[in-house]
Amino acid sequence: MVYIEVENTLSTTVAATAVGVTATVAAPFVLSAVGFGAAGVMAGSWAAWLKTSVTVGGGWFATCQSAGVLGMAATTKAAIVTFKA
């Protein structure tokens, strides 16, 4: 029984790490695809359509816009890779 538990824990850890690394690598592409670019929100994009006067600073929209312009911080990338649900 102990062998099975260790094996499941290892495979879960490997899978979680793979998902985290994939999310970290994919995030800039996904942000760009929806319209959060290096120059800000791209005209005619989904992000431009979504941006309204009720979008508040410090919210998820501002966070995505910041990540699109500045890229993701190393600490954010580390947090994504090491996050375990």
Distance bins in CASP14 RR format, pairs under 12 A and 6 or more apart:
PFRMAT RR
TARGET T0000
AUTHOR 0000-0000-0000
RMODE 2
METHOD distances of the structure
MODEL  1
1 7 0 0 0 0 0 1 0 0 0 0 0
1 8 0 0 0 0 0 1 0 0 0 0 0
2 8 0 0 0 0 0 1 0 0 0 0 0
2 9 0 0 0 0 0 1 0 0 0 0 0
3 9 0 0 0 0 0 1 0 0 0 0 0
3 10 0 0 0 0 0 1 0 0 0 0 0
4 10 0 0 0 0 0 1 0 0 0 0 0
4 11 0 0 0 0 0 1 0 0 0 0 0
5 11 0 0 0 0 0 1 0 0 0 0 0
5 12 0 0 0 0 0 1 0 0 0 0 0
6 12 0 0 0 0 0 1 0 0 0 0 0
6 13 0 0 0 0 0 1 0 0 0 0 0
7 13 0 0 0 0 0 1 0 0 0 0 0
7 14 0 0 0 0 0 1 0 0 0 0 0
8 14 0 0 0 0 0 1 0 0 0 0 0
8 15 0 0 0 0 0 1 0 0 0 0 0
9 15 0 0 0 0 0 1 0 0 0 0 0
9 16 0 0 0 0 0 1 0 0 0 0 0
9 84 0 0 0 0 0 1 0 0 0 0 0
10 16 0 0 0 0 0 1 0 0 0 0 0
10 17 0 0 0 0 0 1 0 0 0 0 0
11 17 0 0 0 0 0 1 0 0 0 0 0
11 18 0 0 0 0 0 1 0 0 0 0 0
12 18 0 0 0 0 0 1 0 0 0 0 0
12 19 0 0 0 0 0 1 0 0 0 0 0
12 84 0 0 0 0 1 0 0 0 0 0 0
12 85 0 0 0 0 0 1 0 0 0 0 0
13 19 0 0 0 0 0 1 0 0 0 0 0
13 20 0 0 0 0 0 1 0 0 0 0 0
13 81 0 0 0 0 0 1 0 0 0 0 0
13 82 0 0 0 0 0 1 0 0 0 0 0
13 84 0 0 0 0 1 0 0 0 0 0 0
14 20 0 0 0 0 0 1 0 0 0 0 0
14 21 0 0 0 0 0 1 0 0 0 0 0
14 84 0 0 0 0 0 1 0 0 0 0 0
15 21 0 0 0 0 0 1 0 0 0 0 0
15 22 0 0 0 0 0 1 0 0 0 0 0
15 84 0 0 0 0 0 1 0 0 0 0 0
15 85 0 0 0 0 0 1 0 0 0 0 0
16 22 0 0 0 0 0 1 0 0 0 0 0
16 23 0 0 0 0 0 1 0 0 0 0 0
16 80 0 0 0 0 0 1 0 0 0 0 0
16 81 0 0 0 0 1 0 0 0 0 0 0
16 82 0 0 0 0 1 0 0 0 0 0 0
16 83 1 0 0 1 0 0 0 0 0 0 0
16 84 1 0 1 0 0 0 0 0 0 0 0
16 85 1 0 0 1 0 0 0 0 0 0 0
17 23 0 0 0 0 0 1 0 0 0 0 0
17 24 0 0 0 0 0 1 0 0 0 0 0
17 78 0 0 0 0 0 1 0 0 0 0 0
17 80 0 0 0 0 0 1 0 0 0 0 0
17 81 1 0 0 1 0 0 0 0 0 0 0
17 82 0 0 0 0 1 0 0 0 0 0 0
17 83 0 0 0 0 0 1 0 0 0 0 0
17 84 0 0 0 0 1 0 0 0 0 0 0
18 24 0 0 0 0 0 1 0 0 0 0 0
18 25 0 0 0 0 0 1 0 0 0 0 0
18 81 0 0 0 0 1 0 0 0 0 0 0
19 25 0 0 0 0 0 1 0 0 0 0 0
19 26 0 0 0 0 0 1 0 0 0 0 0
19 80 0 0 0 0 1 0 0 0 0 0 0
19 81 0 0 0 0 1 0 0 0 0 0 0
19 82 0 0 0 0 0 1 0 0 0 0 0
19 83 0 0 0 0 1 0 0 0 0 0 0
19 84 0 0 0 0 1 0 0 0 0 0 0
19 85 0 0 0 0 1 0 0 0 0 0 0
20 26 0 0 0 0 1 0 0 0 0 0 0
20 27 0 0 0 0 1 0 0 0 0 0 0
20 76 0 0 0 0 0 1 0 0 0 0 0
20 77 0 0 0 0 1 0 0 0 0 0 0
20 78 0 0 0 0 0 1 0 0 0 0 0
20 79 0 0 0 0 1 0 0 0 0 0 0
20 80 1 0 1 0 0 0 0 0 0 0 0
20 81 1 0 1 0 0 0 0 0 0 0 0
20 82 0 0 0 0 1 0 0 0 0 0 0
20 83 1 0 0 1 0 0 0 0 0 0 0
20 84 0 0 0 0 1 0 0 0 0 0 0
20 85 0 0 0 0 0 1 0 0 0 0 0
21 27 0 0 0 0 0 1 0 0 0 0 0
21 77 0 0 0 0 1 0 0 0 0 0 0
21 78 0 0 0 0 0 1 0 0 0 0 0
21 80 0 0 0 0 1 0 0 0 0 0 0
21 81 1 0 1 0 0 0 0 0 0 0 0
21 82 0 0 0 0 0 1 0 0 0 0 0
21 83 0 0 0 0 0 1 0 0 0 0 0
22 29 0 0 0 0 0 1 0 0 0 0 0
22 30 0 0 0 0 0 1 0 0 0 0 0
22 77 0 0 0 0 0 1 0 0 0 0 0
22 80 0 0 0 0 1 0 0 0 0 0 0
22 81 0 0 0 0 1 0 0 0 0 0 0
23 29 0 0 0 0 0 1 0 0 0 0 0
23 30 0 0 0 0 1 0 0 0 0 0 0
23 31 0 0 0 0 0 1 0 0 0 0 0
23 72 0 0 0 0 0 1 0 0 0 0 0
23 76 0 0 0 0 0 1 0 0 0 0 0
23 77 0 0 0 0 1 0 0 0 0 0 0
23 79 0 0 0 0 0 1 0 0 0 0 0
23 80 1 0 1 0 0 0 0 0 0 0 0
23 81 0 0 0 0 1 0 0 0 0 0 0
23 82 0 0 0 0 0 1 0 0 0 0 0
23 83 0 0 0 0 1 0 0 0 0 0 0
24 30 0 0 0 0 0 1 0 0 0 0 0
24 67 0 0 0 0 0 1 0 0 0 0 0
24 71 0 0 0 0 0 1 0 0 0 0 0
24 72 1 0 0 1 0 0 0 0 0 0 0
24 73 0 0 0 0 0 1 0 0 0 0 0
24 74 0 0 0 0 0 1 0 0 0 0 0
24 75 0 0 0 0 0 1 0 0 0 0 0
24 76 0 0 0 0 1 0 0 0 0 0 0
24 77 1 0 1 0 0 0 0 0 0 0 0
24 78 0 0 0 0 1 0 0 0 0 0 0
24 79 0 0 0 0 1 0 0 0 0 0 0
24 80 1 0 1 0 0 0 0 0 0 0 0
24 81 1 0 1 0 0 0 0 0 0 0 0
24 82 0 0 0 0 0 1 0 0 0 0 0
24 83 0 0 0 0 0 1 0 0 0 0 0
25 72 0 0 0 0 0 1 0 0 0 0 0
25 77 0 0 0 0 1 0 0 0 0 0 0
25 80 0 0 0 0 1 0 0 0 0 0 0
25 81 0 0 0 0 1 0 0 0 0 0 0
26 32 0 0 0 0 0 1 0 0 0 0 0
26 33 0 0 0 0 1 0 0 0 0 0 0
26 72 0 0 0 0 0 1 0 0 0 0 0
26 77 0 0 0 0 0 1 0 0 0 0 0
26 80 0 0 0 0 0 1 0 0 0 0 0
27 33 0 0 0 0 0 1 0 0 0 0 0
27 34 0 0 0 0 0 1 0 0 0 0 0
27 36 0 0 0 0 0 1 0 0 0 0 0
27 63 0 0 0 0 0 1 0 0 0 0 0
27 64 0 0 0 0 1 0 0 0 0 0 0
27 67 1 0 0 1 0 0 0 0 0 0 0
27 68 0 0 0 0 1 0 0 0 0 0 0
27 71 0 0 0 0 1 0 0 0 0 0 0
27 72 1 0 1 0 0 0 0 0 0 0 0
27 73 0 0 0 0 0 1 0 0 0 0 0
27 76 0 0 0 0 1 0 0 0 0 0 0
27 77 0 0 0 0 1 0 0 0 0 0 0
27 79 0 0 0 0 0 1 0 0 0 0 0
27 80 1 0 0 1 0 0 0 0 0 0 0
27 81 0 0 0 0 0 1 0 0 0 0 0
28 34 0 0 0 0 0 1 0 0 0 0 0
28 35 0 0 0 0 0 1 0 0 0 0 0
28 36 0 0 0 0 1 0 0 0 0 0 0
28 37 0 0 0 0 1 0 0 0 0 0 0
28 38 0 0 0 0 1 0 0 0 0 0 0
28 64 0 0 0 0 0 1 0 0 0 0 0
28 67 1 0 0 1 0 0 0 0 0 0 0
28 68 1 0 0 1 0 0 0 0 0 0 0
28 69 0 0 0 0 0 1 0 0 0 0 0
28 70 0 0 0 0 0 1 0 0 0 0 0
28 71 1 0 0 1 0 0 0 0 0 0 0
28 72 1 0 0 1 0 0 0 0 0 0 0
28 76 0 0 0 0 0 1 0 0 0 0 0
28 77 0 0 0 0 0 1 0 0 0 0 0
28 80 0 0 0 0 0 1 0 0 0 0 0
29 35 0 0 0 0 0 1 0 0 0 0 0
29 36 0 0 0 0 0 1 0 0 0 0 0
29 37 0 0 0 0 0 1 0 0 0 0 0
29 67 0 0 0 0 0 1 0 0 0 0 0
29 68 0 0 0 0 0 1 0 0 0 0 0
29 71 0 0 0 0 0 1 0 0 0 0 0
29 72 0 0 0 0 0 1 0 0 0 0 0
30 36 0 0 0 0 1 0 0 0 0 0 0
30 37 0 0 0 0 0 1 0 0 0 0 0
30 46 0 0 0 0 0 1 0 0 0 0 0
30 47 0 0 0 0 0 1 0 0 0 0 0
30 64 0 0 0 0 1 0 0 0 0 0 0
30 67 0 0 0 0 0 1 0 0 0 0 0
30 68 0 0 0 0 0 1 0 0 0 0 0
30 72 0 0 0 0 0 1 0 0 0 0 0
31 37 1 0 0 1 0 0 0 0 0 0 0
31 38 0 0 0 0 0 1 0 0 0 0 0
31 40 0 0 0 0 0 1 0 0 0 0 0
31 41 0 0 0 0 0 1 0 0 0 0 0
31 42 0 0 0 0 0 1 0 0 0 0 0
31 45 0 0 0 0 0 1 0 0 0 0 0
31 46 0 0 0 0 0 1 0 0 0 0 0
31 47 0 0 0 0 1 0 0 0 0 0 0
31 60 0 0 0 0 0 1 0 0 0 0 0
31 61 0 0 0 0 0 1 0 0 0 0 0
31 63 0 0 0 0 0 1 0 0 0 0 0
31 64 1 0 0 1 0 0 0 0 0 0 0
31 65 0 0 0 0 1 0 0 0 0 0 0
31 66 0 0 0 0 1 0 0 0 0 0 0
31 67 1 0 1 0 0 0 0 0 0 0 0
31 68 1 0 1 0 0 0 0 0 0 0 0
31 69 0 0 0 0 1 0 0 0 0 0 0
31 70 0 0 0 0 0 1 0 0 0 0 0
31 71 0 0 0 0 1 0 0 0 0 0 0
31 72 0 0 0 0 1 0 0 0 0 0 0
32 38 0 0 0 0 1 0 0 0 0 0 0
32 39 0 0 0 0 0 1 0 0 0 0 0
32 40 0 0 0 0 0 1 0 0 0 0 0
32 41 0 0 0 0 0 1 0 0 0 0 0
32 42 0 0 0 0 1 0 0 0 0 0 0
32 45 0 0 0 0 1 0 0 0 0 0 0
32 46 0 0 0 0 0 1 0 0 0 0 0
32 47 0 0 0 0 1 0 0 0 0 0 0
32 64 0 0 0 0 0 1 0 0 0 0 0
32 65 0 0 0 0 0 1 0 0 0 0 0
32 67 0 0 0 0 0 1 0 0 0 0 0
32 68 1 0 0 1 0 0 0 0 0 0 0
32 69 0 0 0 0 0 1 0 0 0 0 0
32 71 0 0 0 0 0 1 0 0 0 0 0
33 42 0 0 0 0 0 1 0 0 0 0 0
33 45 0 0 0 0 1 0 0 0 0 0 0
33 46 0 0 0 0 1 0 0 0 0 0 0
33 47 0 0 0 0 1 0 0 0 0 0 0
33 64 0 0 0 0 0 1 0 0 0 0 0
33 68 0 0 0 0 0 1 0 0 0 0 0
34 41 0 0 0 0 1 0 0 0 0 0 0
34 42 0 0 0 0 1 0 0 0 0 0 0
34 44 0 0 0 0 0 1 0 0 0 0 0
34 45 1 0 0 1 0 0 0 0 0 0 0
34 46 1 0 1 0 0 0 0 0 0 0 0
34 47 1 0 1 0 0 0 0 0 0 0 0
34 48 0 0 0 0 1 0 0 0 0 0 0
34 49 0 0 0 0 1 0 0 0 0 0 0
34 50 0 0 0 0 1 0 0 0 0 0 0
34 51 0 0 0 0 0 1 0 0 0 0 0
34 61 0 0 0 0 0 1 0 0 0 0 0
34 64 1 0 0 1 0 0 0 0 0 0 0
34 65 0 0 0 0 0 1 0 0 0 0 0
34 67 0 0 0 0 0 1 0 0 0 0 0
34 68 0 0 0 0 1 0 0 0 0 0 0
35 41 1 0 0 1 0 0 0 0 0 0 0
35 42 1 0 1 0 0 0 0 0 0 0 0
35 43 0 0 0 0 1 0 0 0 0 0 0
35 44 0 0 0 0 1 0 0 0 0 0 0
35 45 1 1 0 0 0 0 0 0 0 0 0
35 46 1 0 0 1 0 0 0 0 0 0 0
35 47 1 0 1 0 0 0 0 0 0 0 0
35 48 1 0 0 1 0 0 0 0 0 0 0
35 49 0 0 0 0 1 0 0 0 0 0 0
35 50 0 0 0 0 1 0 0 0 0 0 0
35 51 0 0 0 0 0 1 0 0 0 0 0
35 61 0 0 0 0 0 1 0 0 0 0 0
35 64 0 0 0 0 1 0 0 0 0 0 0
35 65 0 0 0 0 1 0 0 0 0 0 0
35 67 0 0 0 0 0 1 0 0 0 0 0
35 68 0 0 0 0 1 0 0 0 0 0 0
35 69 0 0 0 0 0 1 0 0 0 0 0
36 42 1 0 0 1 0 0 0 0 0 0 0
36 45 0 0 0 0 1 0 0 0 0 0 0
36 46 0 0 0 0 1 0 0 0 0 0 0
36 47 1 0 1 0 0 0 0 0 0 0 0
36 48 0 0 0 0 1 0 0 0 0 0 0
36 50 0 0 0 0 0 1 0 0 0 0 0
36 51 0 0 0 0 0 1 0 0 0 0 0
36 60 0 0 0 0 0 1 0 0 0 0 0
36 61 0 0 0 0 1 0 0 0 0 0 0
36 62 0 0 0 0 0 1 0 0 0 0 0
36 63 0 0 0 0 1 0 0 0 0 0 0
36 64 1 0 1 0 0 0 0 0 0 0 0
36 65 1 0 1 0 0 0 0 0 0 0 0
36 66 0 0 0 0 1 0 0 0 0 0 0
36 67 1 0 0 1 0 0 0 0 0 0 0
36 68 1 0 1 0 0 0 0 0 0 0 0
36 69 1 0 0 1 0 0 0 0 0 0 0
36 70 0 0 0 0 0 1 0 0 0 0 0
36 71 0 0 0 0 1 0 0 0 0 0 0
36 72 0 0 0 0 0 1 0 0 0 0 0
37 43 0 0 0 0 0 1 0 0 0 0 0
37 45 0 0 0 0 1 0 0 0 0 0 0
37 46 0 0 0 0 0 1 0 0 0 0 0
37 47 0 0 0 0 1 0 0 0 0 0 0
37 48 0 0 0 0 0 1 0 0 0 0 0
37 64 0 0 0 0 1 0 0 0 0 0 0
37 65 0 0 0 0 1 0 0 0 0 0 0
37 66 0 0 0 0 0 1 0 0 0 0 0
37 67 0 0 0 0 1 0 0 0 0 0 0
37 68 1 0 1 0 0 0 0 0 0 0 0
37 69 1 0 0 1 0 0 0 0 0 0 0
37 70 0 0 0 0 0 1 0 0 0 0 0
37 71 0 0 0 0 1 0 0 0 0 0 0
38 65 0 0 0 0 0 1 0 0 0 0 0
38 66 0 0 0 0 0 1 0 0 0 0 0
38 67 0 0 0 0 0 1 0 0 0 0 0
38 68 1 0 0 1 0 0 0 0 0 0 0
38 69 1 0 1 0 0 0 0 0 0 0 0
38 70 0 0 0 0 1 0 0 0 0 0 0
38 71 0 0 0 0 1 0 0 0 0 0 0
39 45 0 0 0 0 0 1 0 0 0 0 0
39 65 0 0 0 0 0 1 0 0 0 0 0
39 68 0 0 0 0 1 0 0 0 0 0 0
39 69 1 0 0 1 0 0 0 0 0 0 0
39 70 0 0 0 0 0 1 0 0 0 0 0
40 47 0 0 0 0 1 0 0 0 0 0 0
40 48 0 0 0 0 1 0 0 0 0 0 0
40 51 0 0 0 0 0 1 0 0 0 0 0
40 61 0 0 0 0 0 1 0 0 0 0 0
40 62 0 0 0 0 0 1 0 0 0 0 0
40 64 0 0 0 0 0 1 0 0 0 0 0
40 65 1 0 0 1 0 0 0 0 0 0 0
40 66 0 0 0 0 1 0 0 0 0 0 0
40 67 0 0 0 0 0 1 0 0 0 0 0
40 68 1 0 0 1 0 0 0 0 0 0 0
40 69 1 0 1 0 0 0 0 0 0 0 0
40 70 0 0 0 0 0 1 0 0 0 0 0
40 71 0 0 0 0 0 1 0 0 0 0 0
41 47 1 0 1 0 0 0 0 0 0 0 0
41 48 1 0 1 0 0 0 0 0 0 0 0
41 49 0 0 0 0 1 0 0 0 0 0 0
41 50 0 0 0 0 1 0 0 0 0 0 0
41 51 1 0 1 0 0 0 0 0 0 0 0
41 52 0 0 0 0 0 1 0 0 0 0 0
41 55 0 0 0 0 0 1 0 0 0 0 0
41 61 0 0 0 0 1 0 0 0 0 0 0
41 62 0 0 0 0 0 1 0 0 0 0 0
41 64 0 0 0 0 1 0 0 0 0 0 0
41 65 1 0 0 1 0 0 0 0 0 0 0
41 66 0 0 0 0 0 1 0 0 0 0 0
41 68 0 0 0 0 1 0 0 0 0 0 0
41 69 0 0 0 0 1 0 0 0 0 0 0
42 48 1 0 0 1 0 0 0 0 0 0 0
42 49 0 0 0 0 0 1 0 0 0 0 0
42 50 0 0 0 0 0 1 0 0 0 0 0
42 51 0 0 0 0 0 1 0 0 0 0 0
42 65 0 0 0 0 0 1 0 0 0 0 0
42 68 0 0 0 0 0 1 0 0 0 0 0
42 69 0 0 0 0 0 1 0 0 0 0 0
43 49 0 0 0 0 0 1 0 0 0 0 0
43 51 0 0 0 0 0 1 0 0 0 0 0
44 50 0 0 0 0 0 1 0 0 0 0 0
44 51 0 0 0 0 0 1 0 0 0 0 0
45 51 0 0 0 0 1 0 0 0 0 0 0
45 64 0 0 0 0 0 1 0 0 0 0 0
45 65 0 0 0 0 0 1 0 0 0 0 0
45 68 0 0 0 0 0 1 0 0 0 0 0
46 61 0 0 0 0 0 1 0 0 0 0 0
46 64 0 0 0 0 0 1 0 0 0 0 0
47 55 0 0 0 0 0 1 0 0 0 0 0
47 60 0 0 0 0 0 1 0 0 0 0 0
47 61 1 0 0 1 0 0 0 0 0 0 0
47 62 0 0 0 0 0 1 0 0 0 0 0
47 64 1 0 0 1 0 0 0 0 0 0 0
47 65 1 0 0 1 0 0 0 0 0 0 0
47 67 0 0 0 0 0 1 0 0 0 0 0
47 68 0 0 0 0 1 0 0 0 0 0 0
47 69 0 0 0 0 0 1 0 0 0 0 0
48 55 0 0 0 0 0 1 0 0 0 0 0
48 61 0 0 0 0 0 1 0 0 0 0 0
48 65 0 0 0 0 0 1 0 0 0 0 0
49 55 0 0 0 0 0 1 0 0 0 0 0
49 61 0 0 0 0 0 1 0 0 0 0 0
50 60 0 0 0 0 0 1 0 0 0 0 0
50 61 1 0 0 1 0 0 0 0 0 0 0
50 64 0 0 0 0 1 0 0 0 0 0 0
50 65 0 0 0 0 0 1 0 0 0 0 0
51 57 0 0 0 0 0 1 0 0 0 0 0
51 60 0 0 0 0 0 1 0 0 0 0 0
51 61 1 0 0 1 0 0 0 0 0 0 0
51 62 0 0 0 0 0 1 0 0 0 0 0
51 64 0 0 0 0 0 1 0 0 0 0 0
51 65 0 0 0 0 1 0 0 0 0 0 0
52 61 0 0 0 0 1 0 0 0 0 0 0
53 61 0 0 0 0 0 1 0 0 0 0 0
54 61 0 0 0 0 1 0 0 0 0 0 0
55 61 1 0 1 0 0 0 0 0 0 0 0
55 62 1 0 0 1 0 0 0 0 0 0 0
55 63 0 0 0 0 0 1 0 0 0 0 0
55 64 0 0 0 0 0 1 0 0 0 0 0
55 65 0 0 0 0 1 0 0 0 0 0 0
56 62 1 0 0 1 0 0 0 0 0 0 0
56 63 0 0 0 0 0 1 0 0 0 0 0
57 63 0 0 0 0 1 0 0 0 0 0 0
57 64 0 0 0 0 0 1 0 0 0 0 0
57 65 0 0 0 0 1 0 0 0 0 0 0
57 66 0 0 0 0 1 0 0 0 0 0 0
58 64 0 0 0 0 0 1 0 0 0 0 0
58 65 0 0 0 0 1 0 0 0 0 0 0
58 66 0 0 0 0 1 0 0 0 0 0 0
59 65 0 0 0 0 1 0 0 0 0 0 0
59 66 0 0 0 0 1 0 0 0 0 0 0
59 67 0 0 0 0 0 1 0 0 0 0 0
60 66 0 0 0 0 0 1 0 0 0 0 0
60 67 0 0 0 0 0 1 0 0 0 0 0
61 67 0 0 0 0 0 1 0 0 0 0 0
61 68 0 0 0 0 0 1 0 0 0 0 0
62 68 0 0 0 0 0 1 0 0 0 0 0
62 69 0 0 0 0 0 1 0 0 0 0 0
62 70 0 0 0 0 0 1 0 0 0 0 0
63 69 0 0 0 0 0 1 0 0 0 0 0
63 70 0 0 0 0 0 1 0 0 0 0 0
63 71 0 0 0 0 0 1 0 0 0 0 0
63 72 0 0 0 0 0 1 0 0 0 0 0
63 73 0 0 0 0 0 1 0 0 0 0 0
63 76 0 0 0 0 1 0 0 0 0 0 0
64 70 0 0 0 0 0 1 0 0 0 0 0
64 71 0 0 0 0 0 1 0 0 0 0 0
64 72 0 0 0 0 0 1 0 0 0 0 0
64 76 0 0 0 0 0 1 0 0 0 0 0
65 71 0 0 0 0 0 1 0 0 0 0 0
66 72 0 0 0 0 1 0 0 0 0 0 0
66 73 0 0 0 0 1 0 0 0 0 0 0
66 76 0 0 0 0 0 1 0 0 0 0 0
67 73 0 0 0 0 1 0 0 0 0 0 0
67 76 1 0 0 1 0 0 0 0 0 0 0
67 77 0 0 0 0 0 1 0 0 0 0 0
67 80 0 0 0 0 0 1 0 0 0 0 0
68 76 0 0 0 0 0 1 0 0 0 0 0
70 76 0 0 0 0 0 1 0 0 0 0 0
71 77 0 0 0 0 1 0 0 0 0 0 0
72 78 0 0 0 0 1 0 0 0 0 0 0
72 79 0 0 0 0 1 0 0 0 0 0 0
72 80 0 0 0 0 1 0 0 0 0 0 0
72 81 0 0 0 0 0 1 0 0 0 0 0
73 79 0 0 0 0 1 0 0 0 0 0 0
73 80 0 0 0 0 0 1 0 0 0 0 0
74 80 0 0 0 0 0 1 0 0 0 0 0
74 81 0 0 0 0 0 1 0 0 0 0 0
75 81 0 0 0 0 0 1 0 0 0 0 0
75 82 0 0 0 0 0 1 0 0 0 0 0
76 82 0 0 0 0 0 1 0 0 0 0 0
76 83 0 0 0 0 0 1 0 0 0 0 0
77 83 0 0 0 0 0 1 0 0 0 0 0
END
